[in-house]
Amino acid sequence: MLHKASCLKGRKERIASAPPLEALHYVLNTRLHPPFPKECQMISFGMGCFWCSENLFWGVKGVYSTHVGYQMGVTPNPTYREVSSGRTNHAEVCRVVFDPSICPLVSLL
């Protein structure tokens, strides 16, 4: 991990190309952003490149939605290129929203 002073500055504004808050999932046709159904829970998986991991969850019964992004870094609103540079301290993750009564957490691990 880089010291915060060595990380990229980032920006205050949300990335313009990011899905809007009311967007629906392209494959699952469910919400990408909260609010989610009250019975749902969320977990984020860091599995390397998120483009290769998100689709693993699309066919799992009980998965409500998935969304890729970045977690734990210090650079505000980073771009994909900035995260890929290794100078933001972010990890690429896939957030999975699921109904544990249909899909127990252990089945996602």
MDAnalysis code that builds the backbone (N, CA, C; Angstrom):
import MDAnalysis as mda
import numpy as np

u = mda.Universe.empty(327, n_residues=109, atom_resindex=np.repeat(np.arange(109), 3), trajectory=True)
u.add_TopologyAttr("name", ["N", "CA", "C"] * 109)
u.add_TopologyAttr("resid", np.arange(1, 110))
u.add_TopologyAttr("resname", ["MET", "LEU", "HIS", "LYS", "ALA", "SER", "CYS", "LEU", "LYS", "GLY", "ARG", "LYS", "GLU", "ARG", "ILE", "ALA", "SER", "ALA", "PRO", "PRO", "LEU", "GLU", "ALA", "LEU", "HIS", "TYR", "VAL", "LEU", "ASN", "THR", "ARG", "LEU", "HIS", "PRO", "PRO", "PHE", "PRO", "LYS", "GLU", "CYS", "GLN", "MET", "ILE", "SER", "PHE", "GLY", "MET", "GLY", "CYS", "PHE", "TRP", "CYS", "SER", "GLU", "ASN", "LEU", "PHE", "TRP", "GLY", "VAL", "LYS", "GLY", "VAL", "TYR", "SER", "THR", "HIS", "VAL", "GLY", "TYR", "GLN", "MET", "GLY", "VAL", "THR", "PRO", "ASN", "PRO", "THR", "TYR", "ARG", "GLU", "VAL", "SER", "SER", "GLY", "ARG", "THR", "ASN", "HIS", "ALA", "GLU", "VAL", "CYS", "ARG", "VAL", "VAL", "PHE", "ASP", "PRO", "SER", "ILE", "CYS", "PRO", "LEU", "VAL", "SER", "LEU", "LEU"])
u.atoms.positions = np.array([
    [0.838, -1.179, 0.000],
    [0.000, 0.000, 0.000],
    [0.884, 1.244, 0.000],
    [0.469, 2.167, -0.819],
    [1.190, 3.427, -0.891],
    [0.750, 4.358, 0.235],
    [1.657, 5.226, 0.652],
    [1.283, 6.281, 1.578],
    [0.297, 7.188, 0.853],
    [-0.669, 7.719, 1.569],
    [-1.713, 8.552, 0.967],
    [-1.130, 9.678, 0.117],
    [-0.038, 10.267, 0.555],
    [0.575, 11.376, -0.187],
    [1.103, 10.936, -1.549],
    [1.357, 9.645, -1.717],
    [1.868, 9.124, -2.990],
    [0.754, 8.697, -3.944],
    [-0.479, 8.702, -3.461],
    [-1.606, 8.275, -4.295],
    [-2.089, 9.412, -5.191],
    [-2.795, 9.041, -6.237],
    [-3.351, 10.026, -7.156],
    [-4.414, 10.873, -6.459],
    [-4.551, 12.116, -6.906],
    [-5.447, 13.082, -6.265],
    [-6.927, 12.742, -6.436],
    [-7.321, 12.265, -7.614],
    [-8.730, 11.959, -7.851],
    [-9.547, 13.210, -8.106],
    [-10.841, 13.131, -7.784],
    [-11.739, 14.248, -8.064],
    [-12.941, 14.211, -7.128],
    [-13.585, 15.347, -6.941],
    [-14.789, 15.428, -6.109],
    [-16.010, 14.895, -6.841],
    [-16.048, 15.089, -8.157],
    [-17.222, 14.725, -8.942],
    [-17.279, 13.226, -9.194],
    [-18.480, 12.717, -9.202],
    [-18.727, 11.331, -9.586],
    [-18.313, 11.159, -11.047],
    [-17.783, 10.002, -11.399],
    [-17.376, 9.724, -12.778],
    [-18.613, 9.789, -13.677],
    [-18.539, 10.606, -14.717],
    [-19.702, 10.855, -15.585],
    [-20.222, 9.581, -16.248],
    [-19.338, 8.643, -16.539],
    [-19.760, 7.416, -17.225],
    [-20.294, 6.342, -16.271],
    [-20.276, 6.616, -14.963],
    [-20.800, 5.650, -13.986],
    [-22.312, 5.520, -14.157],
    [-22.856, 4.322, -13.929],
    [-24.309, 4.155, -14.059],
    [-25.060, 5.094, -13.111],
    [-26.139, 5.704, -13.579],
    [-26.917, 6.581, -12.692],
    [-27.528, 5.788, -11.535],
    [-27.881, 6.479, -10.476],
    [-28.396, 5.819, -9.276],
    [-29.679, 5.036, -9.531],
    [-30.439, 5.412, -10.536],
    [-31.687, 4.691, -10.834],
    [-31.500, 3.578, -11.865],
    [-30.262, 3.310, -12.273],
    [-29.983, 2.323, -13.326],
    [-30.392, 0.909, -12.914],
    [-30.778, 0.135, -13.931],
    [-31.080, -1.281, -13.731],
    [-29.946, -2.131, -14.290],
    [-29.755, -3.290, -13.687],
    [-28.730, -4.233, -14.121],
    [-29.038, -4.690, -15.545],
    [-28.044, -4.674, -16.410],
    [-28.234, -4.998, -17.824],
    [-28.676, -6.447, -18.030],
    [-28.187, -7.363, -17.219],
    [-28.510, -8.788, -17.361],
    [-29.687, -9.186, -16.470],
    [-29.657, -8.790, -15.205],
    [-30.654, -9.237, -14.230],
    [-31.904, -8.354, -14.180],
    [-31.817, -7.154, -14.748],
    [-32.926, -6.192, -14.766],
    [-33.407, -5.846, -13.354],
    [-32.464, -5.736, -12.428],
    [-32.747, -5.344, -11.049],
    [-31.940, -4.089, -10.746],
    [-32.213, -3.455, -9.627],
    [-31.516, -2.215, -9.261],
    [-30.018, -2.461, -9.068],
    [-29.208, -1.492, -9.526],
    [-27.769, -1.538, -9.278],
    [-27.419, -0.922, -7.929],
    [-28.213, 0.041, -7.501],
    [-27.933, 0.791, -6.272],
    [-29.110, 0.649, -5.302],
    [-28.837, 0.791, -3.992],
    [-29.922, 0.738, -3.011],
    [-30.979, 1.808, -3.313],
    [-32.196, 1.585, -2.819],
    [-32.585, 0.535, -1.880],
    [-32.822, -0.804, -2.572],
    [-32.447, -1.861, -1.863],
    [-32.679, -3.227, -2.319],
    [-33.804, -3.824, -1.469],
    [-34.368, -4.950, -1.888],
    [-35.389, -5.592, -1.050],
    [-34.865, -5.827, 0.369],
    [-35.735, -5.643, 1.362],
    [-35.300, -5.693, 2.768],
    [-34.700, -7.029, 3.170],
    [-35.087, -8.102, 2.497],
    [-34.553, -9.421, 2.858],
    [-33.145, -9.665, 2.315],
    [-32.669, -8.770, 1.473],
    [-31.357, -8.968, 0.840],
    [-30.205, -8.530, 1.731],
    [-29.065, -9.156, 1.510],
    [-27.806, -8.793, 2.148],
    [-26.787, -8.534, 1.049],
    [-25.698, -7.868, 1.419],
    [-24.644, -7.550, 0.453],
    [-23.311, -8.093, 0.924],
    [-22.507, -8.498, -0.046],
    [-21.124, -8.872, 0.212],
    [-20.309, -8.434, -0.994],
    [-19.068, -8.046, -0.754],
    [-18.172, -7.671, -1.847],
    [-17.043, -8.678, -1.930],
    [-16.747, -9.106, -3.149],
    [-15.672, -10.059, -3.401],
    [-14.568, -9.377, -4.188],
    [-13.354, -9.466, -3.680],
    [-12.177, -9.030, -4.418],
    [-11.552, -10.266, -5.042],
    [-11.700, -10.387, -6.348],
    [-11.259, -11.615, -7.033],
    [-10.356, -11.284, -8.220],
    [-9.549, -10.248, -8.096],
    [-8.754, -9.827, -9.243],
    [-9.602, -8.973, -10.154],
    [-9.478, -9.167, -11.423],
    [-10.216, -8.377, -12.408],
    [-11.718, -8.585, -12.253],
    [-12.446, -7.510, -11.960],
    [-13.883, -7.687, -11.729],
    [-14.662, -8.073, -12.972],
    [-14.143, -7.764, -14.154],
    [-14.855, -8.137, -15.384],
    [-14.918, -9.659, -15.541],
    [-13.969, -10.355, -14.950],
    [-13.931, -11.822, -15.070],
    [-14.718, -12.517, -13.965],
    [-15.117, -11.792, -12.939],
    [-15.768, -12.445, -11.804],
    [-17.259, -12.146, -11.683],
    [-17.711, -11.003, -12.148],
    [-19.115, -10.629, -11.945],
    [-20.081, -11.653, -12.536],
    [-19.793, -12.120, -13.736],
    [-20.733, -13.033, -14.405],
    [-20.837, -14.395, -13.719],
    [-19.928, -14.731, -12.824],
    [-20.024, -15.990, -12.078],
    [-21.274, -16.034, -11.203],
    [-21.784, -14.865, -10.824],
    [-22.910, -14.790, -9.892],
    [-24.260, -14.611, -10.588],
    [-24.274, -14.286, -11.858],
    [-25.523, -13.973, -12.553],
    [-26.516, -15.128, -12.570],
    [-26.051, -16.346, -12.661],
    [-26.958, -17.491, -12.743],
    [-27.273, -18.146, -11.415],
    [-26.774, -17.582, -10.319],
    [-26.991, -18.184, -9.002],
    [-28.380, -17.800, -8.489],
    [-29.190, -18.800, -8.211],
    [-30.542, -18.555, -7.702],
    [-30.458, -17.832, -6.360],
    [-31.190, -16.751, -6.234],
    [-31.180, -15.952, -5.010],
    [-30.306, -14.720, -5.098],
    [-29.485, -14.605, -6.140],
    [-28.698, -13.385, -6.342],
    [-29.613, -12.355, -6.985],
    [-29.763, -11.232, -6.313],
    [-30.648, -10.170, -6.780],
    [-29.941, -9.248, -7.767],
    [-28.701, -8.872, -7.449],
    [-27.979, -7.923, -8.294],
    [-26.479, -8.057, -8.070],
    [-25.724, -7.627, -9.059],
    [-24.267, -7.543, -8.938],
    [-23.840, -6.185, -9.480],
    [-22.702, -5.729, -9.014],
    [-22.195, -4.434, -9.479],
    [-20.697, -4.415, -9.212],
    [-19.927, -3.991, -10.191],
    [-18.479, -3.930, -10.000],
    [-18.054, -2.512, -9.638],
    [-16.927, -2.436, -8.947],
    [-16.410, -1.131, -8.554],
    [-15.100, -1.277, -7.811],
    [-14.791, -0.272, -7.017],
    [-13.522, -0.214, -6.296],
    [-13.798, 0.003, -4.816],
    [-12.945, -0.601, -3.962],
    [-13.084, -0.424, -2.519],
    [-11.736, -0.182, -1.874],
    [-11.807, 0.463, -0.729],
    [-10.720, 0.609, 0.238],
    [-9.604, 1.566, -0.169],
    [-9.691, 2.214, -1.294],
    [-8.633, 3.122, -1.706],
    [-8.759, 4.490, -1.075],
    [-7.812, 5.354, -1.424],
    [-7.815, 6.714, -0.889],
    [-8.109, 7.765, -1.960],
    [-7.997, 7.416, -3.219],
    [-8.250, 8.363, -4.301],
    [-9.761, 8.497, -4.502],
    [-10.318, 9.710, -4.337],
    [-11.757, 9.859, -4.523],
    [-12.180, 9.720, -5.985],
    [-13.260, 8.974, -6.224],
    [-13.844, 8.800, -7.557],
    [-12.808, 8.454, -8.624],
    [-12.066, 7.366, -8.431],
    [-11.012, 7.023, -9.389],
    [-11.576, 6.475, -10.697],
    [-10.805, 6.625, -11.756],
    [-11.145, 6.003, -13.036],
    [-10.540, 4.600, -13.063],
    [-10.989, 3.803, -14.022],
    [-10.432, 2.458, -14.187],
    [-8.928, 2.538, -14.438],
    [-8.515, 3.471, -15.283],
    [-7.086, 3.636, -15.587],
    [-6.301, 3.996, -14.329],
    [-6.853, 4.861, -13.489],
    [-6.159, 5.243, -12.257],
    [-6.016, 4.053, -11.312],
    [-7.068, 3.283, -11.145],
    [-6.989, 2.099, -10.277],
    [-5.975, 1.113, -10.839],
    [-5.990, 0.925, -12.151],
    [-5.057, -0.007, -12.799],
    [-3.607, 0.432, -12.662],
    [-3.380, 1.707, -12.401],
    [-2.009, 2.209, -12.246],
    [-1.381, 1.738, -10.938],
    [-2.210, 1.299, -9.982],
    [-1.688, 0.895, -8.679],
    [-1.431, 2.070, -7.751],
    [-1.873, 3.271, -8.135],
    [-1.582, 4.465, -7.338],
    [-2.819, 5.049, -6.657],
    [-3.807, 4.187, -6.348],
    [-5.006, 4.653, -5.642],
    [-5.272, 3.855, -4.363],
    [-4.604, 2.722, -4.219],
    [-4.802, 1.773, -3.111],
    [-6.176, 1.100, -3.132],
    [-6.867, 1.155, -4.262],
    [-8.163, 0.489, -4.387],
    [-7.985, -0.967, -4.821],
    [-8.979, -1.768, -4.482],
    [-9.089, -3.130, -5.005],
    [-10.320, -3.182, -5.902],
    [-10.232, -3.927, -6.995],
    [-11.401, -4.153, -7.844],
    [-12.272, -5.191, -7.149],
    [-13.558, -4.890, -7.020],
    [-14.466, -5.799, -6.323],
    [-15.766, -5.985, -7.102],
    [-16.451, -7.052, -6.764],
    [-17.791, -7.308, -7.279],
    [-18.727, -7.371, -6.074],
    [-19.690, -6.450, -6.024],
    [-20.689, -6.465, -4.954],
    [-21.830, -7.381, -5.386],
    [-22.205, -8.285, -4.505],
    [-23.297, -9.217, -4.772],
    [-24.393, -8.957, -3.746],
    [-25.588, -8.702, -4.235],
    [-26.767, -8.523, -3.387],
    [-27.573, -9.810, -3.517],
    [-27.879, -10.433, -2.390],
    [-28.503, -11.756, -2.438],
    [-29.525, -11.929, -1.324],
    [-30.432, -12.856, -1.538],
    [-31.439, -13.212, -0.545],
    [-30.946, -14.472, 0.168],
    [-30.519, -14.354, 1.440],
    [-29.942, -15.507, 2.138],
    [-30.928, -16.642, 2.398],
    [-32.231, -16.381, 2.293],
    [-33.195, -17.471, 2.477],
    [-33.240, -18.380, 1.243],
    [-32.761, -17.870, 0.115],
    [-32.700, -18.648, -1.125],
    [-31.266, -19.066, -1.430],
    [-30.348, -18.170, -1.146],
    [-28.934, -18.368, -1.472],
    [-28.101, -18.098, -0.220],
    [-27.824, -19.109, 0.591],
    [-27.009, -18.893, 1.789],
    [-25.623, -18.351, 1.416],
    [-25.087, -17.506, 2.273],
    [-23.780, -16.902, 2.009],
    [-22.736, -17.947, 1.645],
    [-22.718, -19.062, 2.332],
    [-21.705, -20.090, 2.084],
    [-21.734, -20.572, 0.632],
    [-22.879, -20.506, -0.010],
    [-22.954, -20.960, -1.406],
    [-22.316, -19.971, -2.375],
    [-22.061, -18.759, -1.913],
    [-21.390, -17.766, -2.756],
    [-19.876, -17.814, -2.604],
    [-19.409, -18.454, -1.542],
    [-17.964, -18.478, -1.274],
    [-17.245, -19.499, -2.118],
])
